[in-house]
């Protein structure tokens, strides 16, 4: 019996060593942790339960039968984050470059099946050289099986991808279908075709970092939801994110202890909006002053800064926030901001996370570039996302809410549940100057008359009371009491039940 136990421990030790000391050292020299170190940092200490430690590939081509390492380049299992169950797979670049074989893919599929069956999030740590060429189509079949599971798990359990090394070719499509993607600066990259292929086909000279690095995907493409300085920071932030999310689509997000008075009044908010309507202010200040303990987890911070998305807690309960940012492009809606916010709203709705919308929007960005690139369809994504969302929706208009953009930003007409406005808000078809120039075109030559007409329009329409008279605004509130009013609004909506008409699925304008 002792010999058997010793043999078990010997084999486990071989598996734990991955590709061996030399390759582990090479991994560390690049500023990267090993697959096993990443899992240990991500999960609560001592909580990891590993599966398929001894699984090995069955390929015999190209003398592969002589190189059958335990685990086959991926570590899989489950553990806990702050006591809540998650399933994890972590690709091991020290073993055959983390390349995906059919066996490697089977291990990932097994974990994903268990996650859906047991209702817990899946966290994938990607660090792979791609498909294992020696296995040919078997490797591609493995990828296809993983993709299918990503699709079936979407909207059922949260899926989070960490890109902590190379992720190229077909491999990028699995993370692309997950809910959140985090990358590490200078050590991770994603692209469908690498720099060499790009140079051959298009004659473009580009580095891997420029083509698909963390900064590129966080700022330009919006593929990444966050870019972090190193593995440790990225893993810590994923732990923080998981704390905001429910385990699956049938559970509510976790309720955390809070020490911040829901009745808190903040007098500084009374002067947040400047007297001059053209002067910007930072909407993040309002978000932080509404949130429990000023804690805000921002999503896609570096992309489309004219809209802010992320999670806060109110009375210990998770709330998704979508807010126009007057500091960037005056908070205007455009293609990028509409896509960013629409995806976030749909995630929140899929996982029963209430949505708070903070509005200061002058309209949609005009111009040929926007029209040629389809701002109509992209703007419709946000409109569609809000309209189909059945979670509690609370809206606060702080300043401008003009035209179609007013309707799009979770208005009463898109089944917003409780819609508040500050006294500083203006809800109208357009700004006073533009409206006057259209209504009184014949008087444009007389500057004094136009100024008088503009003042008359402002007095009549540049306020929230016309909308309030019609019931489109439920209450005009004091800015200082925003946290209290919003907290009470969500408390009143906790029992909300609303269903859309039966359909196989909708056809969102893509």
N, C-alpha and C positions, 0 to 999 in steps of 0.2 A: 504493500500500500504506500509506504514511504517513497519508494522509487517512482510510483505513478504520480504522486503529488509533486515530487521534485521535477519530473519531466514536464508536468503542467506549468510549473513556475518557470522552467527554462524556456519553454516555448513562448510564454507570455513576455518574458524579458526580451526575447528576439523580436517579437512584434512591437514592443514599446520602443525599441531602438530605431524603428523606421528604416531609413536608407543607410544607417550607420553613422559613426561619429564624424567622418570626414564630410559627408553631405549635410549633416546637421550644422556643423561649423560653417559650411558655405552659406547655409540659410541664414544663420545668425550674422554673418559678415555683411549681408545685404540689408541689415536692419529689420529682418523678419523673424517672427517667432515660428516654431515648428507647429504642425497641425495639432499635436497633443497639448502643447503649451497654450495654444489659443483656446481649446476646449476648456482646459482647466481654469483659465482666466475668465472666460465667459460665464461659466456655471458656478453655482454655490460650491464652496469647498467640500469635497468628498461626496458630491451628489451624482457624479457621472456614472451611468451604467452602460458599459460598452456592449455592442452586438457585433457578431461576425468578425471577431478579432483574427481568427485563423483562416478566413476565407481567402482563396487564391484563384488566379485565373486558370483557364483550361486550354489556352492557346498552345499549339505545337509548331506553328510556322515560325520560320526565321530563328530556330533553336530556342524559342521562348520557354520550352519545357525545362530548360536548365536555369531559368530565372523566375521563380515563383514565390515572391515575398509574401509574408502574411499580411492580410488586410488589403492587399492589392491597391495601395495608394489612396485609401480614404478611411477615415475613422468615423464610425457611426454609433449612435446611441441616444440616450435621453438623460436629462438631469433637471435641475431646478434653477430658476432665477428668482431670488428673493422668495423662495419657497413655492413657486408656481412652476408647473411642469412645462418643459419645452423639449422638442426633438432636434438633434443636431447632426449634421455631417460636416466633416472638415477634411478637405483634400490635402494629401501629404506630398509636397513637391520633392521631398527627398527619396521617395519611392517611385521609380520609373517616371520621374517628372510630374507626378500626380496625374498622368494621362488616364483617360477614361476608357476602360475596357468594358465588355459586356458584364463581367462580374462586378466591377466597380459600380456600374450603373444599377445593377441589381441591389446592391447594398443601399444605395441612395433611395431607390424605389421602395424598398422594404420600410425604411424609416418614414418616408412620406405617407405610405399606406397606413402605418401605425398612428401617425399624427392625425390624419383625417378620422380614422376609426375611433381614436380616444379623445379627440377634440383638444389638441394642443398645438401651439405654433411650431413652425419649422424654421430653423436658422441654418442657412447653408454658407459655409466658409469656402470660397473658391480660390484655388491656387494650383493651376493645372496647365500643363503643356498642350492640352486639347485632346482630340481623339487619338487613341493608340493605333498608329498606322499599321502595326503588325497584325491587328485584328480586322482591319478593313471594314466591311459593311456591318460586322457584328458590333463594332464600336458605335457606328451610326445608329444601329437599331437600339442600342442602350440609351443613347441621347434621346431618341424619339420617345422611349418609354418614360423617361424623366419629364420631358415636355408635357406629355399627356397628363401626368400626375400634377404638374404645376397648374394646368388648366382646370382639372377637376377640384383641386384644393382651393382655387381662387374664390374668395368670398366665403369660404367655409372655415379655414383657419388662417391666421396671419402668416405670411411668408416673408422672411427677411433674408437678404443676401449681403454677405460681406465679401468684397473683392479684395484679396490680400496678396495678389501676385498676378501672373498673366491669366487672361480669360479671353480667348480668341476664337474666331470661326463660329461654328454652330454652337459652341459652349455658351456664347453670350445670351442666347435666347431663353435659357432657363432663368437666369437672374432677371432678364427683361420682363418676364411674366410675373415676377414676385411683387409684393406690395412696396417694399423699400429696398434700396440699394445703397450701401455705404462703401466708400473706397478709401484707400490710404495713399497719401501724396508720395510721389517719387518711387513707389514700389509696386503699384498695381496699375493695370491698364486693361481696357476692353476695346476690341474692334472686330469687325467681321472679316476684314482682310488687313494684313500687316503692312508695315512700311515698304517692305521689298516688293510685294505684289502691287501696291499703289504706285510705286516708282515704275514698275514694268508696264503697267496698263495705262496710267495717266501721265507719267513722266513728272509727277510731283515729288519733291524731296521733302520728307517729313519724318520726324523722330517718333518713336513709339509713344513718348510722353505727350507730344503735340497732337498726335492722331487720336489717342484714346486714354490719356492719363486722367487722374482724378480731377484736376482743375478743368480740363476740357469738358468732362461730362457733368461736372457740378455747375459750370458757368454757361456753357454754350449749348450743349445738346439736351440738357435736363435728364439724361439717363440716370445720373447719380443723385440721390437725395441728400447726400452729405459727403464731404471730403475731410479726412482727419490726418493729423501729422504722423501718427504711427499706429501700430497694431493695438497697443494698450489703450490708447484713447478711443479708437474705433469700437473695441470690445466693450469698454465702459459705457459708451453712448448707446450701444445696442441694449445693454442691461437697463439703462434708463428708459429707453423707448418701450421695451417690453412691459415695464411697470405701468404704462399708460393704457395698454391694450387688453381687450378681453382674450381669453384662451381660444374662443371659437365664436361662431356666429349665433349660438344659442345662449351664450352667457353675457352678462353685463360686464363692462370694464371693472377692474378692482376698485374698491373704495378704500382710500388711504386716510390715516389719521391726519387732521389738519388743526392748525393752531391760529388761524387767521379768522377774525370775526366776519361772518357773512354780511353783517349790518354795517361794516366799516364805511365811513364817509371820507372822501378824499377831496378837500377843498381846492387843491391845486388843479383838478380837472376843469374847474370853472373857467380857468384862463388858458387851457390847452390850445383851443382854437384861436388863432390870431384875429384881430379886428379886420385886417386887410384880407379879403378873400383869396388873394393871389399869393399869400405868404404860406410856405409849407410848414408842417409840424410833424413830429415823429409819432406815428400811430402805435409803434411798439411801446411807447410810454403808457398809453391807455391799456394795452394788453397786460402789461406787467402790473398795473395798478388794479386791474380787475381780478387777476389770478390769485389763487391761494399762495401766500408766501412769495409772490412775484416769480413763480417758477413757470417757465415757458420753454417747451421743446420745439424748436423751429424745424420745419421740413423744407428742403430746397432753398436754404437761405441765400445762396449765391446766384440763383437763377430767377429771372423776372421779378426783380426787387420791387416793382410797382404793385405787387400783391404779396401779402404775408400769409403763410399757412403754418399750422403747428398745433400742439396740444397744450392745454392748461388744465388745472383742476379747479372746480368750484364746489365748496363744501366736501372736498375729498374725492369728487367724482370727475372722471375725464370728460373734457369738452373739446371738440375740434374748433379751431378758430380760423376764419378766412377774413382778411382785412385789407382794404385798399391802403396803400402807403403814399401819402402826399409828397414825401421826400424824393420819390423817384417818378419821373414823368408825370408829376401832379396826381399820381394814383390812377391814371387812365387805364382802361382795359385794352389789351391788345391780344394778338395771337398767343404769345408765350404765357401771359398771365392767365388767360382763359383756360388754356390746357392744364397749366399747373393747378389752378384752383378746382377745375372740374374733376380731375383725378382724385384730389384730396377729398372732395365732397363725396364722391362715390365710395371711397374707402370707408369714410365715417358711416355712411348709410348702410354699407354691407355689414358692418360690425356694431351697429346700434350705438354709435357714439353721437351724442347731441352736437348740434352745430351752432356756433355763435358767429354772426356776420357783422363786422364793423365797416360802415359804408362812408366813404368820401370819394365819390367818383364823378368826374366831369363828363364822362362819356367814353366812346370807343375811339381809339387812335385813328385819325384820318390819314390817307395817303395811298399812293399806287402800290407801294410795297406790301402794305397790309391787305389791300383788296386782291392783288394778284396772287398772294399766298393763302387766300381763303379765310380771311377774318370772319366772314359770314358764318361759315361752317364751324370754325374753331370757337367763335363766340357762342354759337348755338350749343356747344358741348357744355358750357357752364350753365346756361339757361336750362338745358335738359337735365343736368345733374341735380340742380336745386329742385326742379319741378318733380322729379321722380323720387326724391329723398323723402322718406316717411318718418325719419327720426325727429325728435323735438328740434325746432328751428327758431332761434331768437335773433332779431336783427336790431342794431342800433345805428341810426344815421347821425353822424356827427356834424357834417357840413354839406357838401354838394351831393346831390343825387339827381342827375340829369338824364332825361331821355330814356332810351332803351336800356342803358346801363343801370338806371334805377330799378327797372323791372327785373333785370337779370340777377341783381345782388339780393336774392332771397326776400323779395318783396311779398306783400300780403297776397298778391295775385298769383304767386307761385306756391301758395299754401304755407307761407310763413306763419308760424303759430302766434308769436307775440312780436310786434314791430314797434320799437320805440324810436323817438327822435329827440335830439337835443334842441333847445331853442335857437341855436346857431345854424340849424340845418335849413337847406333850401331844396325843396322837392318840386321840380318843374321840368318842362320839356327841354329847355335849354337855359343858358345864362341870360341875364337881363339884357345885356348889350346886343347879343345876337338876335334875341327875340324882337327887340325894338327895331332893329334895322330891317327885319323882315316885315313886321306889322306896319311900320310907318316908313316904307321905302320912299314914298313921295316927299317926305320931309327931310331926307338925308342931307340936303344942302344947308339946313338951318341947325347949327350945332347946339344952340340954346334949347330949341324945341326938342331935339333928340335927347338932350340931357334931362329935360323935364319928363319926357315920355319914359326914359329909362328908370328915373326915380319912381314914377307911378307904377311901373311894372314890378320894381323891387318891392315896393310897399305892399302890392297886391299879392305877389306870388313868391317872393324870395323869403319864404318862411315855411314852417311845417304845418301851419294851421289849416290851410286849404285841404291838404291830404287828411288831416285829423278830422275835419268836418265830415269827410266822406267815409271815415272808418278805415282808411288805408293805413293810418298810424293809430295804434291803440292808446298811446299816451305820449305826451311831450314831457320829458323828464329832466330834472336838474343833472348836469354832468357829474357833480360831486356824489350823487347817489347811484351811479351806474352799477357798481359792484352789487349793491344791495338789490336793485331792481332786477338785474340779470340773474342773480342767484335765486331770487324768489320765483322768477319766470320759469327757470329750469326745474325748480322744485315742484311747481304747479303742473309741469308737463311730464313728470315721471311715469304717470300711468297712461300716457298717450298710446292709442292703438289706431293705426290707420293702414289700410291696405289698398294697393293699386288694383285695377281690374286684372283678372287672370290673363296671363300671356306666357308663351314659352320663354321668351326673353324680349327685351326692347331692342330697338335698332338705333342706338345713339349715333348722331352724325359724326363719323370718324374722319 
